[in-house]
Protein backbone atom coordinates (compact mmCIF):
# COMPACT_ATOMS: atom_id res chain seq x y z
CA UNK A 1 0.00 0.00 0.00
CA UNK A 2 1.43 3.34 -0.96
CA UNK A 3 2.21 6.02 1.61
CA UNK A 4 -0.40 8.33 0.06
CA UNK A 5 -3.14 5.71 0.44
CA UNK A 6 -2.06 4.96 4.03
CA UNK A 7 -2.12 8.64 4.87
CA UNK A 8 -5.53 9.17 3.29
CA UNK A 9 -7.03 6.11 5.01
CA UNK A 10 -5.67 7.33 8.35
CA UNK A 11 -7.16 10.80 7.83
CA UNK A 12 -10.55 9.35 6.87
CA UNK A 13 -10.56 6.89 9.79
CA UNK A 14 -9.45 9.55 12.30
CA UNK A 15 -12.08 11.96 11.02
CA UNK A 16 -14.83 9.34 11.13
CA UNK A 17 -13.99 8.31 14.70
CA UNK A 18 -13.77 11.97 15.70
CA UNK A 19 -17.18 12.69 14.13
CA UNK A 20 -18.78 9.72 15.89
CA UNK A 21 -17.49 10.81 19.30
CA UNK A 22 -18.28 14.48 18.71
CA UNK A 23 -21.79 13.77 17.38
CA UNK A 24 -22.86 11.35 20.14
CA UNK A 25 -21.08 13.30 22.85
CA UNK A 26 -22.84 16.53 21.88
CA UNK A 27 -26.18 14.71 21.73
CA UNK A 28 -25.92 14.09 25.48
CA UNK A 29 -25.86 17.86 26.08
CA UNK A 30 -28.04 19.12 23.19
CA UNK A 31 -30.58 16.26 22.81
CA UNK A 32 -31.00 16.46 19.01
CA UNK A 33 -31.60 12.72 18.55
CA UNK A 34 -34.83 11.14 19.78
CA UNK A 35 -34.45 9.55 23.19
CA UNK A 36 -34.30 5.77 22.80
CA UNK A 37 -36.59 3.63 24.93
CA UNK A 38 -35.27 3.00 28.43
CA UNK A 39 -33.10 -0.07 28.80
CA UNK A 40 -34.46 -2.89 30.92
CA UNK A 41 -32.84 -5.68 32.88
CA UNK A 42 -29.10 -5.61 33.54
CA UNK A 43 -28.49 -2.91 30.91
CA UNK A 44 -31.05 -0.64 32.58
CA UNK A 45 -29.61 -1.27 36.03
CA UNK A 46 -26.10 -0.56 34.80
CA UNK A 47 -27.03 2.69 33.05
CA UNK A 48 -29.26 3.73 35.97
CA UNK A 49 -26.35 3.38 38.37
CA UNK A 50 -24.08 5.44 36.16
CA UNK A 51 -26.72 8.17 35.80
CA UNK A 52 -27.34 8.22 39.55
CA UNK A 53 -23.66 8.85 40.18
CA UNK A 54 -24.30 12.30 38.72
CA UNK A 55 -20.81 13.01 37.42
CA UNK A 56 -20.15 10.01 35.20
CA UNK A 57 -22.02 10.76 31.98
CA UNK A 58 -21.20 14.50 31.90
CA UNK A 59 -17.51 13.61 32.36
CA UNK A 60 -17.46 10.86 29.72
CA UNK A 61 -19.55 12.79 27.21
CA UNK A 62 -17.46 15.92 27.81
CA UNK A 63 -14.33 13.89 27.05
CA UNK A 64 -15.98 12.48 23.92
CA UNK A 65 -16.77 16.01 22.67
CA UNK A 66 -13.32 17.38 23.48
CA UNK A 67 -11.31 14.43 22.18
CA UNK A 68 -13.59 13.88 19.17
CA UNK A 69 -12.81 17.48 18.25
CA UNK A 70 -9.11 16.85 18.81
CA UNK A 71 -9.27 13.87 16.43
CA UNK A 72 -10.99 16.01 13.80
CA UNK A 73 -8.30 18.68 14.17
CA UNK A 74 -5.47 16.11 14.33
CA UNK A 75 -4.42 17.67 17.64
CA UNK A 76 -2.89 15.39 20.29
CA UNK A 77 -4.20 12.41 18.34
CA UNK A 78 -2.14 9.65 20.03
CA UNK A 79 -3.10 10.95 23.50
CA UNK A 80 -6.75 11.29 22.47
CA UNK A 81 -6.76 7.68 21.27
CA UNK A 82 -5.32 6.45 24.58
CA UNK A 83 -7.90 8.35 26.63
CA UNK A 84 -10.78 7.22 24.37
CA UNK A 85 -9.66 3.55 24.36
CA UNK A 86 -11.45 2.53 27.59
CA UNK A 87 -14.59 4.35 26.40
CA UNK A 88 -14.52 2.45 23.08
CA UNK A 89 -13.92 -0.85 24.88
CA UNK A 90 -16.78 -0.21 27.33
CA UNK A 91 -19.14 0.67 24.47
CA UNK A 92 -18.30 -2.69 22.87
CA UNK A 93 -18.59 -4.67 26.12
CA UNK A 94 -21.88 -2.99 27.06
CA UNK A 95 -23.41 -3.95 23.73
CA UNK A 96 -21.81 -7.38 23.68
CA UNK A 97 -23.03 -8.42 27.13
CA UNK A 98 -25.98 -6.17 28.01
CA UNK A 99 -27.58 -4.73 24.85
CA UNK A 100 -26.58 -6.77 21.79
CA UNK A 101 -29.25 -5.33 19.47
CA UNK A 102 -27.14 -2.22 18.72
CA UNK A 103 -23.71 -3.83 18.58
CA UNK A 104 -22.90 -2.71 15.01
CA UNK A 105 -21.86 0.85 15.95
CA UNK A 106 -19.76 -0.54 18.81
CA UNK A 107 -17.91 -2.85 16.42
CA UNK A 108 -17.33 0.04 14.01
CA UNK A 109 -15.96 2.26 16.81
CA UNK A 110 -13.54 -0.42 18.02
CA UNK A 111 -12.44 -1.28 14.47
CA UNK A 112 -11.70 2.39 13.74
CA UNK A 113 -9.87 2.70 17.04
CA UNK A 114 -7.72 -0.40 16.42
CA UNK A 115 -6.85 0.83 12.92
CA UNK A 116 -5.75 4.19 14.34
CA UNK A 117 -3.73 2.59 17.13
CA UNK A 118 -1.90 0.65 14.43
CA UNK A 119 -1.45 3.76 12.27
CA UNK A 120 0.02 5.69 15.24
CA UNK A 121 1.94 2.73 16.71
CA UNK A 122 5.28 4.55 16.53
CA UNK A 123 3.96 7.00 19.12
CA UNK A 124 3.37 4.18 21.61
CA UNK A 125 6.69 2.34 21.36
CA UNK A 126 8.12 3.80 24.57
CA UNK A 127 5.05 2.72 26.55
CA UNK A 128 5.87 -0.91 25.83
CA UNK A 129 9.64 -0.62 26.27
CA UNK A 130 10.61 -2.18 29.62
CA UNK A 131 13.98 -0.40 29.48
CA UNK A 132 12.58 3.15 29.43
CA UNK A 133 13.77 5.02 32.52
CA UNK A 134 12.57 8.24 34.01
CA UNK A 135 15.05 11.05 33.54
C-alpha positions as CSV (number, residue, x, y, z in Angstrom):
1,X,0.0,0.0,0.0
2,X,1.4,3.3,-1.0
3,X,2.2,6.0,1.6
4,X,-0.4,8.3,0.1
5,X,-3.1,5.7,0.4
6,X,-2.1,5.0,4.0
7,X,-2.1,8.6,4.9
8,X,-5.5,9.2,3.3
9,X,-7.0,6.1,5.0
10,X,-5.7,7.3,8.4
11,X,-7.2,10.8,7.8
12,X,-10.5,9.3,6.9
13,X,-10.6,6.9,9.8
14,X,-9.4,9.5,12.3
15,X,-12.1,12.0,11.0
16,X,-14.8,9.3,11.1
17,X,-14.0,8.3,14.7
18,X,-13.8,12.0,15.7
19,X,-17.2,12.7,14.1
20,X,-18.8,9.7,15.9
21,X,-17.5,10.8,19.3
22,X,-18.3,14.5,18.7
23,X,-21.8,13.8,17.4
24,X,-22.9,11.4,20.1
25,X,-21.1,13.3,22.9
26,X,-22.8,16.5,21.9
27,X,-26.2,14.7,21.7
28,X,-25.9,14.1,25.5
29,X,-25.9,17.9,26.1
30,X,-28.0,19.1,23.2
31,X,-30.6,16.3,22.8
32,X,-31.0,16.5,19.0
33,X,-31.6,12.7,18.6
34,X,-34.8,11.1,19.8
35,X,-34.5,9.5,23.2
36,X,-34.3,5.8,22.8
37,X,-36.6,3.6,24.9
38,X,-35.3,3.0,28.4
39,X,-33.1,-0.1,28.8
40,X,-34.5,-2.9,30.9
41,X,-32.8,-5.7,32.9
42,X,-29.1,-5.6,33.5
43,X,-28.5,-2.9,30.9
44,X,-31.1,-0.6,32.6
45,X,-29.6,-1.3,36.0
46,X,-26.1,-0.6,34.8
47,X,-27.0,2.7,33.1
48,X,-29.3,3.7,36.0
49,X,-26.3,3.4,38.4
50,X,-24.1,5.4,36.2
51,X,-26.7,8.2,35.8
52,X,-27.3,8.2,39.6
53,X,-23.7,8.9,40.2
54,X,-24.3,12.3,38.7
55,X,-20.8,13.0,37.4
56,X,-20.1,10.0,35.2
57,X,-22.0,10.8,32.0
58,X,-21.2,14.5,31.9
59,X,-17.5,13.6,32.4
60,X,-17.5,10.9,29.7
61,X,-19.5,12.8,27.2
62,X,-17.5,15.9,27.8
63,X,-14.3,13.9,27.0
64,X,-16.0,12.5,23.9
65,X,-16.8,16.0,22.7
66,X,-13.3,17.4,23.5
67,X,-11.3,14.4,22.2
68,X,-13.6,13.9,19.2
69,X,-12.8,17.5,18.3
70,X,-9.1,16.9,18.8
71,X,-9.3,13.9,16.4
72,X,-11.0,16.0,13.8
73,X,-8.3,18.7,14.2
74,X,-5.5,16.1,14.3
75,X,-4.4,17.7,17.6
76,X,-2.9,15.4,20.3
77,X,-4.2,12.4,18.3
78,X,-2.1,9.7,20.0
79,X,-3.1,10.9,23.5
80,X,-6.8,11.3,22.5
81,X,-6.8,7.7,21.3
82,X,-5.3,6.4,24.6
83,X,-7.9,8.4,26.6
84,X,-10.8,7.2,24.4
85,X,-9.7,3.6,24.4
86,X,-11.5,2.5,27.6
87,X,-14.6,4.3,26.4
88,X,-14.5,2.5,23.1
89,X,-13.9,-0.8,24.9
90,X,-16.8,-0.2,27.3
91,X,-19.1,0.7,24.5
92,X,-18.3,-2.7,22.9
93,X,-18.6,-4.7,26.1
94,X,-21.9,-3.0,27.1
95,X,-23.4,-3.9,23.7
96,X,-21.8,-7.4,23.7
97,X,-23.0,-8.4,27.1
98,X,-26.0,-6.2,28.0
99,X,-27.6,-4.7,24.8
100,X,-26.6,-6.8,21.8
101,X,-29.2,-5.3,19.5
102,X,-27.1,-2.2,18.7
103,X,-23.7,-3.8,18.6
104,X,-22.9,-2.7,15.0
105,X,-21.9,0.8,16.0
106,X,-19.8,-0.5,18.8
107,X,-17.9,-2.9,16.4
108,X,-17.3,0.0,14.0
109,X,-16.0,2.3,16.8
110,X,-13.5,-0.4,18.0
111,X,-12.4,-1.3,14.5
112,X,-11.7,2.4,13.7
113,X,-9.9,2.7,17.0
114,X,-7.7,-0.4,16.4
115,X,-6.9,0.8,12.9
116,X,-5.8,4.2,14.3
117,X,-3.7,2.6,17.1
118,X,-1.9,0.7,14.4
119,X,-1.5,3.8,12.3
120,X,0.0,5.7,15.2
121,X,1.9,2.7,16.7
122,X,5.3,4.6,16.5
123,X,4.0,7.0,19.1
124,X,3.4,4.2,21.6
125,X,6.7,2.3,21.4
126,X,8.1,3.8,24.6
127,X,5.0,2.7,26.5
128,X,5.9,-0.9,25.8
129,X,9.6,-0.6,26.3
130,X,10.6,-2.2,29.6
131,X,14.0,-0.4,29.5
132,X,12.6,3.2,29.4
133,X,13.8,5.0,32.5
134,X,12.6,8.2,34.0
135,X,15.0,11.1,33.5
